[in-house]
Amino acid sequence: MPTITLSVPEELKKDMDAVQEINWSAVAREAIKTKLEQINILKQITAKSHLTEKDALELGRKINESMHKRHKQ
């Protein structure tokens, strides 16, 4: 199995070292796998989309504004 090196802030490393029963390599592998699955789903969705990048950004802005208003209340 190939090996990768991961840099983390010193404080995070201290916190990780304090929890010895966790296999941090397995946690990182699962996080990477999950992120790749999300990216693949996004690629499938966008491959079928007819929106331009400008349209998608505008839609995202409108969704953010709507969510902000809803949570502000």
Secondary structure, 3 states (H helix, E strand, C coil): CCCCCCCCCHHHHHHHHCCCCCCHHHHHHHHHHHHHHHHHHHHHHHHCCCCCHHHHHHHHHHHHHHHHHHHHC
